[in-house]
């Protein structure tokens, strides 16, 4: 998995900058939301990549191109809930496996900024 590859960059043989960057990246990835979107986009982009490769075939007809794009559209519409459920399950399983809290962080920064703007506009 990608986490294993990043952990290898912690190795003492790597430069200090590489280890620092790996640590920063690893800590950013240890988040339920990140894991969810990682899985979701991985699955979506696999299908998009498959369609893109098909469209690059020399001599493909316009009709076949339209059919492929429509099938991609149908896939995205029909599988969207399944893709989301798979992503949520992946994130949940990965969080449990790696002892990552699967709690959404409540950010109040946006609310505080809006409150300040309201106060200054009065």
C-alpha positions in Angstrom: 0.0 0.0 0.0 1.0 3.6 -0.4 1.5 4.0 3.3 4.2 1.3 3.3 6.1 3.2 0.5 6.0 6.4 2.4 7.1 4.7 5.6 10.2 3.4 3.7 11.1 7.1 3.1 11.5 7.5 6.9 14.7 5.3 6.5 17.8 6.7 7.9 19.5 6.4 4.5 17.2 9.2 3.1 18.0 12.9 3.4 16.6 14.9 6.3 14.3 16.8 3.8 13.0 13.5 2.4 12.2 12.2 5.8 10.6 15.4 6.9 8.4 15.5 3.8 7.5 11.8 4.2 6.5 12.5 7.8 4.3 15.4 6.8 2.7 13.5 4.0 2.1 10.5 6.1 0.4 12.5 8.9 -1.8 14.3 6.3 -2.8 10.9 4.9 -3.8 9.5 8.2 -7.2 11.1 8.1 -10.7 9.5 7.5 -11.7 12.1 4.9 -8.4 11.8 3.0 -8.8 8.0 2.9 -12.4 8.3 1.7 -11.6 10.6 -1.1 -8.4 8.6 -2.0 -10.5 5.4 -2.6 -13.3 7.2 -4.3 -11.1 9.0 -6.8 -9.0 5.9 -7.3 -12.0 4.0 -8.5 -13.5 6.8 -10.6 -10.2 7.6 -12.3 -9.7 4.0 -13.2 -12.8 4.1 -15.3 -11.9 7.5 -16.7 -8.5 6.3 -17.6 -10.0 3.2 -19.3 -12.3 5.4 -21.4 -9.4 7.8 -22.3 -7.2 4.9 -23.5 -10.1 3.6 -25.6 -10.6 7.0 -27.2 -6.9 7.2 -28.1 -7.2 4.0 -30.3 -6.4 5.0 -33.9 -9.2 4.6 -36.3 -12.0 4.5 -33.7 -15.3 5.8 -35.1 -17.1 8.8 -33.8 -20.1 6.5 -32.9 -17.8 4.2 -30.9 -16.4 7.2 -29.1 -19.9 8.5 -28.2 -20.9 5.0 -27.0 -17.8 4.8 -24.7 -18.4 8.2 -23.2 -22.1 7.4 -22.6 -21.1 4.2 -20.9 -18.7 6.1 -18.7 -21.6 8.5 -17.9 -23.9 5.6 -17.1 -21.2 4.0 -14.9 -20.8 7.2 -12.9 -24.5 7.7 -12.5 -25.4 4.1 -11.7 -22.4 3.3 -9.5 -22.1 6.5 -7.6 -23.7 5.2 -4.4 -21.7 2.0 -4.6 -18.5 4.0 -5.1 -19.3 6.1 -2.1 -20.1 3.1 0.1 -16.9 1.4 -1.0 -14.9 4.5 -0.2 -16.5 4.8 3.2 -15.9 1.1 4.0 -12.3 1.4 2.8 -11.7 4.4 5.0 -13.3 2.8 8.0 -11.3 -0.4 7.6 -8.1 1.4 7.0 -8.7 3.6 10.0 -9.3 0.6 12.2 -6.3 -1.2 10.8 -4.0 1.7 11.4 -5.6 3.0 14.7 -6.6 6.3 13.0 -9.6 8.0 14.7 -12.5 8.0 12.2 -14.0 11.2 13.7 -14.7 14.2 11.6 -12.9 17.2 12.8 -15.2 20.2 13.4 -13.6 23.3 12.1 -15.1 26.4 13.4 -12.7 28.7 11.6 -15.2 29.4 8.8 -17.9 30.3 11.4 -15.6 32.6 13.3 -14.5 34.4 10.1 -18.2 35.0 9.2 -19.0 36.2 12.7 -16.1 38.7 12.5 -17.2 40.0 9.1 -20.7 40.6 10.5 -19.3 42.4 13.5 -17.0 44.7 11.4 -19.7 45.5 8.8 -22.0 46.9 11.5 
